[in-house]
Amino acid sequence: MAQIAGNLQRIKNGQRRYAITPRIPAGFIQPDQLQKYIDVANKFNAVLKLTGSQRIMITNLKAEDVDAAWEMLGMEPAYMVSNRVRSVKICPGTTFCKRAKQDSVHLGMQLERKYLSQEMPSKMKIGVSGCPNSCTESRMKDVGVIGTVEGWNVYAGGSGGAHPRIGDLIAEVATEKEALALVDRIIEYYKANAQIERMGEFIERIGLEAFKAAVLGDLEGAPTEPKAAEPVVNLPGHGNDPEVEAPRLEPGQPITPDTIIRDIVDTYPVVVPVLQSIGMGCLGCPSSTMEPLWQAAEIHGVNVYDLLDKLETARKGA
């Protein structure tokens, strides 16, 4: 039987159905390409499924329709082995996101071009996040890179599945070049020395310290120990003077520019629609709710005192 350029999804009443999942770098897709997915689905009565790896699966295809689907998409059929780099998941980064600290799209696309579909000892997933919010769940990937104010944190050994594992911090580096070099070392060492095992299993087998010693070595800019915390820069009038800590908000007290968002929401839930009206759809996000009001206003491009007037009006029920 000829090889079919798709994954067998199910066999029901003797009928086989297949799925194809074309590459969509970083999850960005142009409207004309998206239309081709729609055309394929309509022609072959297929189903489109958004995956957790920023791709669109086309499933419910008959075997005889698979090659034609690839042709309609304008892509070469993907004949790939199972043990390979499955995906490079990338968040919007500084290109699009107001909270990003680093350009995850630029770094992630370099990893995509270099490693996607490369054969590995076992399957591998890579995640790149532009800030510690880690929307791409980078610490749950075999290799994860997370942007910080100071640079990049590089992790290895994360995975989900039946035996979930949080990735280990390998090093904190200052530049994109150093991050890419360290990822290269991690992957090359894994390829050369691992058995048929995921990155996390490999690290546990040989020991984290042995793994770090092997991949860090004399890598320029990659310390073997986490960098010491840098001095805190305090901005007078912005609620972080060294001798002043913003007090908890008590019922009846007015909201100020220094009031923490979490306290506002907990104490005066009636003002939540005001916060949502400026684009704060992430009130469940720990990093956003621990910000003072002035910082949230700055991130969302509004005047903190105008926002304060609206919050106080809502608080007083006027």
N, C-alpha and C positions, 0 to 999 in steps of 0.2 A: 504494500500500500504506500502511495506517495506521501511524503511528509507534508503535513498541513501547517501553514504558517499562522497558527492560532492555538489557544489553550482549550482543551476539552473541558467544558463546564459541567455537563450532565448527560446522562443517558436515560431517556424516559420512553417507555413503550418501544424500545429498540431504536429510537431516534437520537442521534448524537447532535449536540449543539456546542458551538465554539465561541470563543471571545477573542478579540484582538484589543490591545491597549497601546496605541501609538504613542511615541515620545512627544511630550509637550514641554520643552525646556522651561523650567521654573514656573510652569503653570500658566505662562502667557500665551495666548492664542489670538490670531488675527480673525476678524469677522469672516473673511472669505474662506479661511480654513475651517472655521467652525461650521460654516454652511455645508461644507463637504461631509462632515459628520452627520448632519441632519439628512442630507441626500442619501447617504448610505443606509441610515436607519429606516428611512421611508421606503427605499427600494427593496430592502431585504426583510422588512418587518422586524428589524432588530430593536434592541433596547439600549439606550445610552445611560451609563452609570458613572457618576463622578467618584473617583477613587481617593483614598487617603494620601496618595503620592502625587497629587496635582496633575492627574491625567484623566482622560475620558475613555472608559471601556466601552467597546461596542460588542454587545453580547447577544445571544440567541441566534447566531449565524449558523446556517447549514454548512457542511464541509465544502460543498461546491461553490459557495458564495464567498469564501474567505479571500481567495486571490483577487476576485473582482472587487471586493471591498477595499483592499489595499490599493488597487489600481485607481479606483475612484478618489481615494484620498491623495493620490499622487505620491505615494511612498513605496519604498522597497519593502517586501515582506520581511518581517522580523523573525528570523530563525535564530533563537537564542537558547543557550544552555541555562539550567536552573541556577547553578552556582555562579553568580555574577553580581555586578553592581546593579541593583534593581532600580534605584531612583536616587536623585539628588533633590531633596525637598528644600525650597528656598522661600523665605518670607519676603515681603515687599521692600524691607530695608529703608535706607535713607532716600531711595528713589521715590517712594510713595508714602511712607509711614511717619507720622509726627513723633512717635516715640523711639524710633530707631536711633542707635548710636553709631552703627557702622554700615557700610555699603554691602549688604549681604548678597544682593543680586550680582554685583561685579565678581565677588569672590566665588559665589556658588556656580556661576556660569562657567568659570574656569575649571572647576571640579567636574561639572557636567560634561564639558567637551573632552576632558582628559580621561575620565574614568567610566562613564556610563557604558554599561554592557560588557565591561572587561571581565574576564573569567577570574574567579576567586576560589579559595578553598571551600567556601560556603556562600550563601547569599549575603549581600551587603547592602545596607541602606545608609545614606549620608544625609545629614540635616545641617542647614546653615540658617542661623537666626541673627537678626540685626541688633537685638537687645536681649537682656536677661528674661524678658517675658517669654521668650522661646516659643513663639507661635508654631514653629515647625517641629516642636518636640525634639530638639536636637540631642538632648541627653538620653533619649530613648532610641537613638540610632547607633549603628556600629561605629560610625565616626560622626562626631558632632562639633560644630564650631559656633560659638555664641559671641556676638559683639558686646563690648562694654565701653564705657567712657575712655578707658585706658588702652583698649586694643581688642584682642580676641582671646577667649578661653577655648582650648581645644580638648575635647573629650573622646574617649574610646570605650567600646564595650557595651553600649546600651542596646536594648532590644525589648520588644513587646512579646506577644504570643503567650504560649502556655507557661513559660518561665521568664517573666519580665525581669529586666535588670536595668538599673540606672547606670549610665556611663561614668567612668572614672575620669577625673580631671588629670590630664597629662601635663599641661603647662599653660601658663598665661604668657602671651606674646604681644608685642606692641604694634606690629605692622601686618598688613595683608601678606606681604612677601614671606614673613616668618611663619604665618599661619599655614600658607600653602606648602612651604617646605616641610613643616612638621607633619601635615596630613600625608604628604608624599612618603615620608619615612615610616609613618604608622602603617600605611597600606602595603608598602614594599616589604616591610619586615613580616607582616602578617602573611602575605603571599608566599614568602620564602620559607616560613617556618611552621605555619599552622597545618593541622590535619583537616579532616572534613568537620569543621567546627566553626561556630560563629565567633566573632571577635571577642565577645565577653567570655565565652568558654575558653578560648585560647589564653586570655589574660589570667583567668582563674587557674588554669593548668600550670602556667609558668611562674605566676606571681606578679603582682602589680609593679613592685619595685624593679624586678628583672626586666619587665616590659618597658618601663620608663627609662631605665638605664640604656637599653638597647636603642630606643627610638630617639632619645634626646642626644646622648653622646656629646659631641662638640657642636651641636647645632647652634649657630649664632643667634643670639637674642632669645633663646628658649631656656629659661632657668629651670633647674630641677626642683626648686621649691617655689611656692607661690610668692609673688612679689609682696613686699611690705606695703601696708596700706599707706596711701599718700595723705598728706595733711588735708584736713577738711577746709574748704574755702567758705568762709562765712560772709554772707551778704547782709549788711546792716539794713534793717527795715523789711527784710524778706522772711522774717520769722525763724531765722536760724543763727541768731547771734549766739556766741558761745555760752553766755551766762543765762540765756533765756530759752526755755523750752515751752512750746505752745501748750497751754493747759487744756485739759479735756473740757469739751463743751457741755455745760449743764442746761437742763430745760429752763427756758426763760432768759438765758443769756443771748446777747446779740452775736451774729456771725461776723467775723473779721477776715481780712485778707490772709491772716495766718492760721485760720481754723482748718483743721485737717478734714478732707472730704469725707472720710469714714465717719467722723464725729457728726458732721452735718447730716449725713444720710440717716445715721442711727437716732439722732436726737430730734431731727425735724424731717421725717419722711415726706411731709406735705410739700417740701421744696424740690423733691426729686425731678418732677417735670421741668423745672427751670434748668437744672443741670443737664437734663437730656436735650433740652432745646438748643444748647450750644454745641451739641455733638458728642456729649459724654455718654455714649452707648455702652461704655465698658465699666459701669459702676460695680460690677462683680469682680473686676480685675484687681488683685492685691496691690500691684504697684501704682495704679492710678488712684485708688482710694486712700492711700497713705500720703498723698501729696497735699500740700497746703493749697488753699483756694487760689492764691496768687499764681502759683505754678500751673494749676489746671487752666486758669484763664489764659495764661501766656501760651500754653501748648495749643489751645483751641482758638487763639487769635482774637480774644475779646478783651475789653477793658475790665479789669477786676472790679473797679468801683461801680461801673454800670451793672455788672453781674451781681454785685453785692446789694445794690438797691432792689433788684428784682427778687433776690433771695429773702431779703428782709421784709419786703411787701408780702411775699407768699407766707413767710413765717408768721407774720402778725395777722394773717387772714384778711388783709385789706383788699 
